Amino acid sequence: MGEPLLDIRNLESFYGPIMAIRGVSLKVEKGQIVTVLGANGAGKSTLLRTISGIMDPEKGQVLFNGREIQGQEPHKIVQQGIVHVPEGREVFPLLTVDENLTLGAYTRSDKVGVQRDREMVFEYFPILAERRGQEAGTLSGGQQQMLAIGRGLMLRPELMLLDEPSLGLSPLLVQEIFAILRRLNTQEHVTMMLVEQNAHIALDLADIGYVMEIGRIVMDGSAERLMQSEDIKSFYLGHQETSQRGERRWKRKKTWR
Amino acid sequence: MEFLQLLVSGLANGCVYGLIALGFVLIYKATEAVNFAQGDFMMLGAFVTLGLTNAEHMHLPFWLAAPLAIMIMAVLGYLLDFFVLRHLFGQSQTAVVILTIALGFVIRFVAGVIWGHEPQTLESPLAIGDIHLGSVVLGMADVAVIVVTVLMTLFLYQFFQRTKLGLAMQAASQNQMAAYYMGIPVKRVQGLIWGLSGATAAVAGILFASKGAIDPNAGLLGIKAFAAAVIGGFGSLPGALAGGLIIGVIEPFASRYFPAGYSQIAPYALLLIVLVVRPHGLFSQVRIKKV
């Protein structure tokens, strides 16, 4: 393989005095779906925010297509083709669905292409076409998540950063949205970096997985391999194991500790 | 007949309040800061126009001076954000509030030094003559103020609805974080909003000065406009205009039908009532965010 689309090297980020990311390195190849798993407060969202320029790293590099982009203004990073679909949707509540999509293409000036992509978004999310004149704040949670993803697609991104798209949605809706993400990856060739707490559905979708704990990557590998790993099974997939001594699950140590 | 006359002059005053209130709300929505110098911006806009067009100063034709003054105030607003307010990013709201109050004092002082503290009249073609409709006599200036405000409102509406920049301004004020995620240069957009509110203040100033004399203390009118913005629901542009009109109309009626002095406190009494009955204001756009 040539150079990776996104190459993060030894990244460190702080929230004030608190070190939220403690030397993270990872790679995303073109066309892949890479997932970063981890519990609350592991630093997953901080990692995405550092990539998209909302936060500046203290140390380390973020290389996109071989160019260093760390510490740049967010709109500069968007112009290079990285879009961040934030946690908790963050749509523009008083603007219509259509206007939200228009803003997704804010940095683009090719009107024809934008119109074509709007049609594409409506194809993947027909409900948005139905509601195109409605204020985004009046949509349901699942529809808002679809709008947030659709708005991200309007950039025609080379890399899409997705922060917990399953958050607060019913299992059925999560299935639906992840099925659409898979289609977007195979049909539109959108490269994705997906941050999730829901390890099961994320590993199911992704090619490569990383596991983060308190700011560090503690495990990585292909999604199939991670899915087979005992640690992942017991700590992230919630499988109960029955040991002979009746050992309690919470007493088990993780192998990386 | 008397009723109609009171109404028209009240509406004309209300338009000026409304335009200043619009400036308050524009900046508040975009940056969550309140610019307490907005009234003084209005006064400055009036004096800049006066300085450009009056015979004893530069004596430019009014129709050249007015757009020029609006542009100067827009640039001033942008530069103020660029050089001063942007550097307060992350500081507490109080810092911004105190800074803009201080800025108001500075503007009043500077205007006094340049143009003097005596009331002066703008040589405005809007101010000439009366309109006679049967037994009703309407001031030409009052009618012109109302017409210009209507045009300004339509312009702003079109701007926010139809242009990409207007849409980006709305986006940045509704969800600043998401605006960053969309690649909108939020800081520049906020600067442009300061520029827009400077321009709006200049229009208000020109209209105000066309209706009567101005002096450097005219900016204190901003307090009434602030009340108007609160009544309309701080954060709603149509609300700001409506609040201004309500206050403007209440004043002449209160002074006509109530004992002397009541017209002074009428706007604030109304403000109190609105705050008690509808704390979000009459036209607020409060939505609860879905999780």
Interface residues (C-beta under 8 A of the other chain):
Chain A: S52 I54 E73 P74 H75 I77 V78 Q79 V83 H84 V85 P86 G88 R89 E90 V91 F92 P93 L94 L95 E99 T102 L103 G104 Y106 T107 G137 L139 S140 G141 Q144 R151 L155 G168
Chain B: K164 L167 A168 Q170 A171 Q174 N175 M177 A178 A179 Y180 Y181 M182 G183 I184 P185 V186 Q285 R287 K289 K290 V291
